[in-house]
Protein backbone atom coordinates (compact mmCIF):
# COMPACT_ATOMS: atom_id res chain seq x y z
CA UNK A 1 0.00 0.00 0.00
CA UNK A 2 1.65 3.19 -1.20
CA UNK A 3 -0.89 5.58 0.29
CA UNK A 4 -1.03 5.86 4.07
CA UNK A 5 -2.63 8.11 6.64
CA UNK A 6 -0.07 9.51 9.08
CA UNK A 7 -0.48 11.63 12.18
CA UNK A 8 2.12 14.37 12.68
CA UNK A 9 1.86 16.73 15.62
CA UNK A 10 -1.77 15.75 16.06
CA UNK A 11 -2.83 16.34 12.44
CA UNK A 12 -3.67 13.76 9.80
CA UNK A 13 -1.53 13.75 6.64
CA UNK A 14 -2.03 11.63 3.54
CA UNK A 15 1.34 10.17 2.48
CA UNK A 16 1.46 9.30 -1.22
CA UNK A 17 4.65 7.28 -1.55
CA UNK A 18 6.02 6.66 -5.04
CA UNK A 19 9.51 5.64 -3.86
CA UNK A 20 9.08 1.96 -4.78
CA UNK A 21 7.80 2.67 -8.30
CA UNK A 22 10.06 1.47 -11.08
CA UNK A 23 8.00 2.50 -14.10
CA UNK A 24 5.09 4.60 -15.30
CA UNK A 25 2.51 1.85 -14.81
CA UNK A 26 3.40 1.51 -11.13
CA UNK A 27 3.24 5.30 -10.74
CA UNK A 28 -0.21 5.37 -12.33
CA UNK A 29 -1.35 2.63 -9.93
CA UNK A 30 -0.22 4.74 -6.95
CA UNK A 31 -2.01 7.77 -8.42
CA UNK A 32 -5.22 5.73 -8.70
CA UNK A 33 -4.84 4.50 -5.11
CA UNK A 34 -4.27 8.08 -3.93
CA UNK A 35 -7.44 9.24 -5.72
CA UNK A 36 -9.43 6.53 -3.93
CA UNK A 37 -8.01 7.35 -0.49
CA UNK A 38 -8.24 11.14 -0.81
CA UNK A 39 -11.70 10.86 -2.34
CA UNK A 40 -12.90 8.82 0.65
CA UNK A 41 -11.79 11.41 3.23
CA UNK A 42 -14.54 13.86 4.17
CA UNK A 43 -13.55 17.46 3.46
CA UNK A 44 -10.04 18.60 2.66
CA UNK A 45 -6.76 17.03 3.78
CA UNK A 46 -2.99 17.58 3.96
CA UNK A 47 -0.92 15.75 1.32
CA UNK A 48 2.73 14.66 1.34
CA UNK A 49 4.02 13.21 -1.92
CA UNK A 50 7.38 11.41 -2.05
CA UNK A 51 8.86 10.99 -5.53
CA UNK A 52 12.39 10.13 -4.41
CA UNK A 53 14.29 8.02 -6.97
CA UNK A 54 11.43 7.56 -9.42
CA UNK A 55 11.67 8.10 -13.17
CA UNK A 56 10.19 11.21 -14.75
CA UNK A 57 7.27 10.39 -17.00
CA UNK A 58 5.22 12.61 -19.30
CA UNK A 59 2.37 10.05 -19.30
CA UNK A 60 2.26 10.14 -15.49
CA UNK A 61 2.39 13.96 -15.42
CA UNK A 62 -0.54 14.17 -17.83
CA UNK A 63 -2.56 11.81 -15.61
CA UNK A 64 -1.52 13.74 -12.47
CA UNK A 65 -2.69 17.02 -14.03
CA UNK A 66 -6.10 15.52 -14.80
CA UNK A 67 -6.32 14.04 -11.31
CA UNK A 68 -5.41 17.41 -9.80
CA UNK A 69 -8.12 19.16 -11.79
CA UNK A 70 -10.89 16.72 -10.91
CA UNK A 71 -9.98 15.89 -7.29
CA UNK A 72 -6.83 17.16 -5.60
CA UNK A 73 -7.39 20.86 -6.24
CA UNK A 74 -10.69 20.56 -4.36
CA UNK A 75 -9.54 18.17 -1.61
CA UNK A 76 -6.19 19.60 -0.54
CA UNK A 77 -5.54 22.14 2.21
CA UNK A 78 -1.77 22.07 1.62
CA UNK A 79 0.51 19.81 -0.38
CA UNK A 80 4.24 19.16 -0.08
CA UNK A 81 6.57 17.05 -2.17
CA UNK A 82 10.00 15.51 -1.54
CA UNK A 83 12.50 13.97 -3.96
CA UNK A 84 12.25 16.59 -6.69
CA UNK A 85 15.59 16.66 -8.52
CA UNK A 86 16.72 16.80 -12.13
CA UNK A 87 13.96 16.68 -14.76
CA UNK A 88 11.37 16.40 -11.99
CA UNK A 89 12.09 20.05 -11.11
CA UNK A 90 11.00 21.08 -14.60
CA UNK A 91 7.91 18.87 -14.43
CA UNK A 92 6.99 20.31 -11.01
CA UNK A 93 7.38 23.87 -12.27
CA UNK A 94 5.05 23.06 -15.16
CA UNK A 95 2.52 21.40 -12.87
CA UNK A 96 2.57 24.32 -10.42
CA UNK A 97 1.91 26.79 -13.25
CA UNK A 98 -1.42 25.18 -14.10
CA UNK A 99 -2.78 24.30 -10.68
CA UNK A 100 -4.17 26.56 -7.97
CA UNK A 101 -2.92 24.20 -5.25
CA UNK A 102 0.87 24.34 -5.51
CA UNK A 103 3.15 21.48 -4.49
CA UNK A 104 5.86 22.94 -2.24
CA UNK A 105 9.17 21.05 -2.56
CA UNK A 106 11.25 20.00 0.47
CA UNK A 107 14.47 18.06 0.95
CA UNK A 108 13.13 15.69 3.62
CA UNK A 109 9.84 14.21 4.75
CA UNK A 110 10.29 15.76 8.20
CA UNK A 111 10.61 19.26 6.74
CA UNK A 112 7.56 18.66 4.56
CA UNK A 113 5.50 17.30 7.45
CA UNK A 114 6.40 20.29 9.65
CA UNK A 115 5.32 22.65 6.86
CA UNK A 116 2.04 20.83 6.33
CA UNK A 117 0.96 20.98 9.96
CA UNK A 118 2.11 24.58 10.53
C-alpha positions in Angstrom: 0.0 0.0 0.0 1.7 3.2 -1.2 -0.9 5.6 0.3 -1.0 5.9 4.1 -2.6 8.1 6.6 -0.1 9.5 9.1 -0.5 11.6 12.2 2.1 14.4 12.7 1.9 16.7 15.6 -1.8 15.7 16.1 -2.8 16.3 12.4 -3.7 13.8 9.8 -1.5 13.8 6.6 -2.0 11.6 3.5 1.3 10.2 2.5 1.5 9.3 -1.2 4.7 7.3 -1.5 6.0 6.7 -5.0 9.5 5.6 -3.9 9.1 2.0 -4.8 7.8 2.7 -8.3 10.1 1.5 -11.1 8.0 2.5 -14.1 5.1 4.6 -15.3 2.5 1.8 -14.8 3.4 1.5 -11.1 3.2 5.3 -10.7 -0.2 5.4 -12.3 -1.4 2.6 -9.9 -0.2 4.7 -6.9 -2.0 7.8 -8.4 -5.2 5.7 -8.7 -4.8 4.5 -5.1 -4.3 8.1 -3.9 -7.4 9.2 -5.7 -9.4 6.5 -3.9 -8.0 7.3 -0.5 -8.2 11.1 -0.8 -11.7 10.9 -2.3 -12.9 8.8 0.6 -11.8 11.4 3.2 -14.5 13.9 4.2 -13.6 17.5 3.5 -10.0 18.6 2.7 -6.8 17.0 3.8 -3.0 17.6 4.0 -0.9 15.7 1.3 2.7 14.7 1.3 4.0 13.2 -1.9 7.4 11.4 -2.0 8.9 11.0 -5.5 12.4 10.1 -4.4 14.3 8.0 -7.0 11.4 7.6 -9.4 11.7 8.1 -13.2 10.2 11.2 -14.8 7.3 10.4 -17.0 5.2 12.6 -19.3 2.4 10.1 -19.3 2.3 10.1 -15.5 2.4 14.0 -15.4 -0.5 14.2 -17.8 -2.6 11.8 -15.6 -1.5 13.7 -12.5 -2.7 17.0 -14.0 -6.1 15.5 -14.8 -6.3 14.0 -11.3 -5.4 17.4 -9.8 -8.1 19.2 -11.8 -10.9 16.7 -10.9 -10.0 15.9 -7.3 -6.8 17.2 -5.6 -7.4 20.9 -6.2 -10.7 20.6 -4.4 -9.5 18.2 -1.6 -6.2 19.6 -0.5 -5.5 22.1 2.2 -1.8 22.1 1.6 0.5 19.8 -0.4 4.2 19.2 -0.1 6.6 17.0 -2.2 10.0 15.5 -1.5 12.5 14.0 -4.0 12.2 16.6 -6.7 15.6 16.7 -8.5 16.7 16.8 -12.1 14.0 16.7 -14.8 11.4 16.4 -12.0 12.1 20.1 -11.1 11.0 21.1 -14.6 7.9 18.9 -14.4 7.0 20.3 -11.0 7.4 23.9 -12.3 5.0 23.1 -15.2 2.5 21.4 -12.9 2.6 24.3 -10.4 1.9 26.8 -13.2 -1.4 25.2 -14.1 -2.8 24.3 -10.7 -4.2 26.6 -8.0 -2.9 24.2 -5.3 0.9 24.3 -5.5 3.2 21.5 -4.5 5.9 22.9 -2.2 9.2 21.0 -2.6 11.2 20.0 0.5 14.5 18.1 0.9 13.1 15.7 3.6 9.8 14.2 4.7 10.3 15.8 8.2 10.6 19.3 6.7 7.6 18.7 4.6 5.5 17.3 7.5 6.4 20.3 9.6 5.3 22.7 6.9 2.0 20.8 6.3 1.0 21.0 10.0 2.1 24.6 10.5 
